[in-house]
Amino acid sequence: MIAARSLTLESPASADPPASAKSVLLDSIGRLSHWLEIHDYRGYDTFDGLNARYVRPLTFNSVLLRTVLQQGMRRFPVNLRPLLGVARERSTKGMGFLARGFIRLHEATDDPAWADHALMALQWLIQNQSPGYSGACWGNHFDYQSRTFYLPAGTPTVVWTSLIGHAFLDGWEHFGRQEYLQIAQSSCEHILRDLETFPDGEAACIAYVPGKNSQVHNANTLGASLLARTWKITRNAAYLELARKAIQYTAQHQRADGAWFYGEKQNLHWVDNFHTAYVLDCFKHYTESTGDTQFTSHMMLGYRYWKETFFLANGTPRYYDGKTLPIDIQCCSQAIDTLVFFRDYDNEAIALALKVAEWTIDNMQDHDGHFYYRRYSRWVVNKTPTLHWGQATMLCALAGLYNAI
């Protein structure tokens, strides 16, 4: 465990964090960036168990055995992947988060090396789209077995596509390259043409993947957020219409306490940290992009619930609404990112983001620079170097925090 270094502010509403905070963040980012470079931006994924070439044949294409292999690899506290034949790979979602992080670092430092890294990541994404669809889209580099469906490698998801689409919009805003806006527009066309929408009164839910009735709130709102943000630039009425219906769907399923279940089906009734944060980000993107404030009260009720529920006093991000462990690196990174995003609504947000960053650097970053996947207790830690689920999301989040202070 790395020696403790304080990033926290003296006052929650302080506008001037100490200079040491920026230096600690930059040191952490530098060590992480070095790790990424020497590993060629490759790592494992939490759900890549079905890439285990030595044991995958033993699942005999059984849903149960595929689930056991995938979830067993994900949950086991020691990284078995090298022994079972899972290779480190680049991932589309990981490269999307890295692109956003590198753009933020270029904004903060004006160092051309960060711009080069961002351009590299965006170019790789252009070259690694999922073929055969109506627009630019991306999926996993591994087969995936969920609770409700099976996805062959390369099948696009609205989560991957939307988050990567945001990276291209960031790239268009920062570099001014028209090609990047065109990619984001193409992703919106994929959402409109290839994904089913499921009516719910005047609202509608965007499907998670093509051809399947898979409805979850973070996926639905992520699609809406990309449509809304692209509408602000293009004024394509179809983008705005579906974005509004999708946000309305999730708004009308908000619980009285402000929370959202992962999905409305009975087997999806859990509430966790980072999926809630995704939804909050999307409501904010929609509101700011469209000027439509009818869902602001939903957003702020959800934000208050999230902030009051998912953090311990020292900044430790909890996983579930009723359970702290395991400490998951995705909860850490997304918490930082969402708090920074909401700083214009909450003058305590940066202070809490710095607390989360302090705890994460001290407890989840290895001496070699990479971040651990999960901490189950003080002594039991899964140190697997996941790419998108840890390294990429943390670089993006820390870069955003560094840029904001």
Secondary structure, DSSP 8 states (H G I E B T S, - for coil): ---------SSTT-S---HHHHHHHHHHHHHHHHHHHHTTT-BB-TTGGGG-TTTGGGGTT-HHHHHHHHHHHHH-SS--HHHHT---B--HHHHHHHHHHHHHHHHHH--HHHHHHHHHHHHHHHHT--SSSSS---B-SS-EE-SS-EE-TT-B-HHHHHHHHHHHHHHHHHH--HHHHHHHHHHHHHHHHHS-EEEETTEEEE-SSTTS----HHHHHHHHHHHHHHHHHH--HHHHHHHHHHHHHHHHT--TTS---S-SSGGG---BHHHHHHHHHHHHHHHHHH---TTHHHHHHHHHHHHHHSB-TTS-B-SBTTB--SEEHHHHHHHHHHHHHTTTT-TTHHHHHHHHHHHHHHHHB-TTS-B-SEESSSS-EE---BIIIIIIHHHHHHHHHHHH-
